[in-house]
Amino acid sequence: MVQHTATSVVTIERYIIEQERLHPEATGELSGILYDVALAAKMIASKVRRAGLADILGSADAENVQGEIQQKLDVFANETLIRAMDHGGRLCAMASEEEPGIIQIPDNFRCGKYVLLFDPLDGSSNIDVNVPVGTIFSVMRKITRGTRGEMEDMLQPGRRQVAAGYIIYGSSTMLVYTTGQGAHGFTLDPSIGEFLLSHPDIRIPAVGRYLSVNDSYEQFWEEPVKALMRRYRGLDGERKPLNVRYVGSLVADIHRNLLGGGVFAYPANQKSPKGKLRLLYEANPLSFIVEQAGGAATNGTNRILDIYPTDLHQRTPLYIGGVDEVEQATAMLGGALSNVGA
């Protein structure tokens, strides 16, 4: 780990370069992907900051592949990421939560050896009420032989991710990412247009403070899930209660719990028996980050990063946060954590 003095100013570009120097075999392609994501994040952040002033609020009068009404800023964020990433020669394909299938690299651009999967604007239903939203991304190494990316390249277990991150557009814009060497956070300084290192080597607190769960679905939960939520709240006398904090924007809830400690839970229920969150675009990248910060993530029976995807838009239950809280979930829901923090 590269050490910096308290007074040094470290941009995300400088940090990535210094990390790359620790790996002589690195080609720089992964670093280039991270630069391009940071650039797209600045462009999206600019639109989010002006959302109440520009014609960017509200519905785009179209549905995405999930059957959800797209917001105008959803469409902008999706197009911005595609255009920022498709020409660098580092990717062989992309996939977006907003698109039905693989996004191929245009014929006039060179293909690289990585694939990018992303949720361009998580929590976009909250845009109109000024609640933080975010972007989530995952990078995998191409495993097929051809030049172009194929479905097999996308449908890899999360433990094969080579990088993952999220950007939260809130009171400040922050980018948190990992390449398997810890989780690190950068805050955008709008006066100079640069992401500056603000949260090096993030570690989720061992003692959790927060429980983030949508209680409106309680009537549809199975009894073991209800018992687990009672345990988290301290109602069975087995543990100190967690404070309930739920924003309804996944990135915002995960970010708070990553820094403050606790657990985010989105259980399966009678309405969504396979879970609600997307494995490839949300659960995998966030689980990689949280594990790199000393936490854990499970679907209730299996470690998230060990799940082999079968569909580009596969959904999953998710329990993610501190190891103690996630171990309670697996113990009470019949699962077992394997390779926690690996």
Secondary structure as UniProt FT lines:
FT   TURN            6..7
FT   HELIX           12..21
FT   TURN            24..25
FT   HELIX           29..49
FT   TURN            50..56
FT   STRAND          59..63
FT   TURN            65..66
FT   STRAND          69..71
FT   HELIX           72..85
FT   TURN            86..87
FT   STRAND          91..96
FT   TURN            97..98
FT   STRAND          103..104
FT   TURN            107..108
FT   STRAND          114..122
FT   HELIX           124..129
FT   STRAND          133..141
FT   HELIX           151..154
FT   HELIX           158..160
FT   STRAND          161..169
FT   STRAND          173..178
FT   STRAND          183..189
FT   TURN            190..193
FT   STRAND          194..199
FT   STRAND          210..212
FT   HELIX           215..220
FT   HELIX           223..232
FT   TURN            233..236
FT   STRAND          243..244
FT   HELIX           250..260
FT   STRAND          262..266
FT   TURN            273..274
FT   STRAND          277..278
FT   HELIX           279..283
FT   HELIX           284..292
FT   TURN            293..294
FT   STRAND          296..298
FT   HELIX           304..306
FT   TURN            312..313
FT   STRAND          315..316
FT   STRAND          318..321
FT   HELIX           323..333
FT   TURN            340..341
//
